[in-house]
Amino acid sequence: MNYVVFLAISAGMAIALQVTINTIGLKDLGIGGLIGISGLATAVVGFVVTLSAQRPEYTGKALLCALASGVLGAFILGSIVLAAGHGGVARTLSLVIASQLLAGLVVDRIGLLGAASQEIGTVKVLGITLILIGGVLVVRS
């Protein structure tokens, strides 16, 4: 199996586990505490990897991207945890995945923020449509 496919599948499984763990932690920590501690853990791991594996260039653009990523990460974490706490993990992840696929199509097609523009063929649209139908079924059940 291609290591990229393995990483993507592993990340998907880790997200489901993370959402469940975060929902449990939310009860005692509150949303701010959960995001803060989670963000601190992410920062520590990121700094350790950066200092041991590569020599980054701290350009203004790179730092701005990192800060924007952190703000988006806090929003994503908080939104998913709150939604999962009220609607369940499967329902929440179905909606998250559906919205990621639709946004991914837009990013791929228009080359948003410098991403390489890609054609969107019939097979890709059909595949995403089937996944979206599955998501709707999960949300409605």
PyMOL commands that set and color helices and strands:
alter all, ss='L'
color gray80, all
select helices_A, chain A and resi 3-53+60-87+89-110+112-114+122-140
alter helices_A, ss='H'
color red, helices_A
deselect
rebuild
show_as cartoon
